[in-house]
Amino acid sequence: ENKRLIYSNNINTVSLIYLLNAMMFIRLDE
């Protein structure tokens, strides 16, 4: 149960970082 919480939390962190990276790339492109 606890491991599952940590696992889903990791996925949230990774997707957040990916989103930030995508925003930075879009900003650099302009």
PDB file of N, CA, C and O in Angstrom:
ATOM      1  N   GLU A   1       0.846  -1.208   0.000  1.00  0.00           N
ATOM      2  CA  GLU A   1       0.000   0.000   0.000  1.00  0.00           C
ATOM      3  C   GLU A   1       0.880   1.256   0.000  1.00  0.00           C
ATOM      4  O   GLU A   1       0.645   2.189  -0.768  1.00  0.00           O
ATOM      5  N   ASN A   2       1.875   1.266   0.855  1.00  0.00           N
ATOM      6  CA  ASN A   2       2.762   2.421   0.942  1.00  0.00           C
ATOM      7  C   ASN A   2       3.629   2.541  -0.308  1.00  0.00           C
ATOM      8  O   ASN A   2       3.861   3.638  -0.815  1.00  0.00           O
ATOM      9  N   LYS A   3       4.104   1.396  -0.796  1.00  0.00           N
ATOM     10  CA  LYS A   3       4.930   1.400  -2.004  1.00  0.00           C
ATOM     11  C   LYS A   3       4.144   1.925  -3.194  1.00  0.00           C
ATOM     12  O   LYS A   3       4.688   2.635  -4.039  1.00  0.00           O
ATOM     13  N   ARG A   4       2.874   1.579  -3.260  1.00  0.00           N
ATOM     14  CA  ARG A   4       2.024   2.033  -4.363  1.00  0.00           C
ATOM     15  C   ARG A   4       1.897   3.556  -4.344  1.00  0.00           C
ATOM     16  O   ARG A   4       1.884   4.198  -5.394  1.00  0.00           O
ATOM     17  N   LEU A   5       1.803   4.126  -3.150  1.00  0.00           N
ATOM     18  CA  LEU A   5       1.679   5.572  -3.004  1.00  0.00           C
ATOM     19  C   LEU A   5       2.951   6.256  -3.499  1.00  0.00           C
ATOM     20  O   LEU A   5       2.891   7.253  -4.219  1.00  0.00           O
ATOM     21  N   ILE A   6       4.099   5.711  -3.106  1.00  0.00           N
ATOM     22  CA  ILE A   6       5.385   6.264  -3.537  1.00  0.00           C
ATOM     23  C   ILE A   6       5.527   6.148  -5.051  1.00  0.00           C
ATOM     24  O   ILE A   6       6.035   7.059  -5.705  1.00  0.00           O
ATOM     25  N   TYR A   7       5.075   5.023  -5.605  1.00  0.00           N
ATOM     26  CA  TYR A   7       5.189   4.780  -7.040  1.00  0.00           C
ATOM     27  C   TYR A   7       4.364   5.791  -7.833  1.00  0.00           C
ATOM     28  O   TYR A   7       4.851   6.357  -8.812  1.00  0.00           O
ATOM     29  N   SER A   8       3.125   6.020  -7.419  1.00  0.00           N
ATOM     30  CA  SER A   8       2.263   6.976  -8.124  1.00  0.00           C
ATOM     31  C   SER A   8       2.786   8.396  -7.935  1.00  0.00           C
ATOM     32  O   SER A   8       2.631   9.239  -8.819  1.00  0.00           O
ATOM     33  N   ASN A   9       3.403   8.663  -6.791  1.00  0.00           N
ATOM     34  CA  ASN A   9       3.982   9.974  -6.530  1.00  0.00           C
ATOM     35  C   ASN A   9       5.150  10.224  -7.474  1.00  0.00           C
ATOM     36  O   ASN A   9       5.332  11.341  -7.958  1.00  0.00           O
ATOM     37  N   ASN A  10       5.950   9.175  -7.738  1.00  0.00           N
ATOM     38  CA  ASN A  10       7.065   9.285  -8.668  1.00  0.00           C
ATOM     39  C   ASN A  10       6.567   9.604 -10.065  1.00  0.00           C
ATOM     40  O   ASN A  10       7.160  10.428 -10.761  1.00  0.00           O
ATOM     41  N   ILE A  11       5.494   8.968 -10.481  1.00  0.00           N
ATOM     42  CA  ILE A  11       4.926   9.217 -11.813  1.00  0.00           C
ATOM     43  C   ILE A  11       4.463  10.668 -11.915  1.00  0.00           C
ATOM     44  O   ILE A  11       4.660  11.310 -12.946  1.00  0.00           O
ATOM     45  N   ASN A  12       3.855  11.183 -10.862  1.00  0.00           N
ATOM     46  CA  ASN A  12       3.407  12.582 -10.853  1.00  0.00           C
ATOM     47  C   ASN A  12       4.592  13.523 -10.981  1.00  0.00           C
ATOM     48  O   ASN A  12       4.524  14.510 -11.713  1.00  0.00           O
ATOM     49  N   THR A  13       5.683  13.226 -10.272  1.00  0.00           N
ATOM     50  CA  THR A  13       6.876  14.066 -10.319  1.00  0.00           C
ATOM     51  C   THR A  13       7.492  14.050 -11.705  1.00  0.00           C
ATOM     52  O   THR A  13       7.882  15.093 -12.230  1.00  0.00           O
ATOM     53  N   VAL A  14       7.581  12.861 -12.301  1.00  0.00           N
ATOM     54  CA  VAL A  14       8.172  12.723 -13.633  1.00  0.00           C
ATOM     55  C   VAL A  14       7.347  13.481 -14.665  1.00  0.00           C
ATOM     56  O   VAL A  14       7.905  14.183 -15.508  1.00  0.00           O
ATOM     57  N   SER A  15       6.030  13.346 -14.607  1.00  0.00           N
ATOM     58  CA  SER A  15       5.171  14.034 -15.579  1.00  0.00           C
ATOM     59  C   SER A  15       5.245  15.549 -15.391  1.00  0.00           C
ATOM     60  O   SER A  15       5.150  16.303 -16.359  1.00  0.00           O
ATOM     61  N   LEU A  16       5.414  15.990 -14.146  1.00  0.00           N
ATOM     62  CA  LEU A  16       5.541  17.419 -13.872  1.00  0.00           C
ATOM     63  C   LEU A  16       6.833  17.957 -14.476  1.00  0.00           C
ATOM     64  O   LEU A  16       6.837  19.018 -15.101  1.00  0.00           O
ATOM     65  N   ILE A  17       7.940  17.218 -14.288  1.00  0.00           N
ATOM     66  CA  ILE A  17       9.231  17.614 -14.858  1.00  0.00           C
ATOM     67  C   ILE A  17       9.149  17.626 -16.379  1.00  0.00           C
ATOM     68  O   ILE A  17       9.677  18.532 -17.024  1.00  0.00           O
ATOM     69  N   TYR A  18       8.487  16.618 -16.956  1.00  0.00           N
ATOM     70  CA  TYR A  18       8.338  16.531 -18.413  1.00  0.00           C
ATOM     71  C   TYR A  18       7.557  17.732 -18.935  1.00  0.00           C
ATOM     72  O   TYR A  18       7.895  18.297 -19.975  1.00  0.00           O
ATOM     73  N   LEU A  19       6.516  18.117 -18.211  1.00  0.00           N
ATOM     74  CA  LEU A  19       5.698  19.263 -18.604  1.00  0.00           C
ATOM     75  C   LEU A  19       6.528  20.548 -18.559  1.00  0.00           C
ATOM     76  O   LEU A  19       6.452  21.368 -19.473  1.00  0.00           O
ATOM     77  N   LEU A  20       7.315  20.720 -17.502  1.00  0.00           N
ATOM     78  CA  LEU A  20       8.169  21.903 -17.387  1.00  0.00           C
ATOM     79  C   LEU A  20       9.183  21.947 -18.518  1.00  0.00           C
ATOM     80  O   LEU A  20       9.422  23.008 -19.097  1.00  0.00           O
ATOM     81  N   ASN A  21       9.785  20.798 -18.841  1.00  0.00           N
ATOM     82  CA  ASN A  21      10.751  20.725 -19.938  1.00  0.00           C
ATOM     83  C   ASN A  21      10.100  21.108 -21.254  1.00  0.00           C
ATOM     84  O   ASN A  21      10.685  21.855 -22.038  1.00  0.00           O
ATOM     85  N   ALA A  22       8.906  20.611 -21.506  1.00  0.00           N
ATOM     86  CA  ALA A  22       8.191  20.927 -22.742  1.00  0.00           C
ATOM     87  C   ALA A  22       7.917  22.428 -22.834  1.00  0.00           C
ATOM     88  O   ALA A  22       8.062  23.020 -23.903  1.00  0.00           O
ATOM     89  N   MET A  23       7.525  23.039 -21.727  1.00  0.00           N
ATOM     90  CA  MET A  23       7.257  24.477 -21.710  1.00  0.00           C
ATOM     91  C   MET A  23       8.524  25.268 -21.997  1.00  0.00           C
ATOM     92  O   MET A  23       8.484  26.272 -22.708  1.00  0.00           O
ATOM     93  N   MET A  24       9.648  24.821 -21.447  1.00  0.00           N
ATOM     94  CA  MET A  24      10.926  25.497 -21.684  1.00  0.00           C
ATOM     95  C   MET A  24      11.326  25.389 -23.145  1.00  0.00           C
ATOM     96  O   MET A  24      11.802  26.365 -23.725  1.00  0.00           O
ATOM     97  N   PHE A  25      11.144  24.228 -23.748  1.00  0.00           N
ATOM     98  CA  PHE A  25      11.496  24.033 -25.157  1.00  0.00           C
ATOM     99  C   PHE A  25      10.629  24.916 -26.050  1.00  0.00           C
ATOM    100  O   PHE A  25      11.117  25.492 -27.022  1.00  0.00           O
ATOM    101  N   ILE A  26       9.345  25.021 -25.720  1.00  0.00           N
ATOM    102  CA  ILE A  26       8.439  25.870 -26.505  1.00  0.00           C
ATOM    103  C   ILE A  26       8.887  27.329 -26.390  1.00  0.00           C
ATOM    104  O   ILE A  26       8.841  28.073 -27.370  1.00  0.00           O
ATOM    105  N   ARG A  27       9.314  27.732 -25.213  1.00  0.00           N
ATOM    106  CA  ARG A  27       9.750  29.110 -24.986  1.00  0.00           C
ATOM    107  C   ARG A  27      11.042  29.391 -25.759  1.00  0.00           C
ATOM    108  O   ARG A  27      11.217  30.480 -26.304  1.00  0.00           O
ATOM    109  N   LEU A  28      11.941  28.411 -25.804  1.00  0.00           N
ATOM    110  CA  LEU A  28      13.199  28.566 -26.530  1.00  0.00           C
ATOM    111  C   LEU A  28      12.969  28.627 -28.032  1.00  0.00           C
ATOM    112  O   LEU A  28      13.723  29.275 -28.759  1.00  0.00           O
ATOM    113  N   ASP A  29      11.931  27.951 -28.490  1.00  0.00           N
ATOM    114  CA  ASP A  29      11.651  27.863 -29.923  1.00  0.00           C
ATOM    115  C   ASP A  29      11.246  29.211 -30.517  1.00  0.00           C
ATOM    116  O   ASP A  29      11.540  29.496 -31.678  1.00  0.00           O
ATOM    117  N   GLU A  30      10.577  30.031 -29.727  1.00  0.00           N
ATOM    118  CA  GLU A  30      10.068  31.299 -30.265  1.00  0.00           C
ATOM    119  C   GLU A  30      11.181  32.291 -30.553  1.00  0.00           C
ATOM    120  O   GLU A  30      10.914  33.403 -31.008  1.00  0.00           O
TER     121      GLU A  30
END
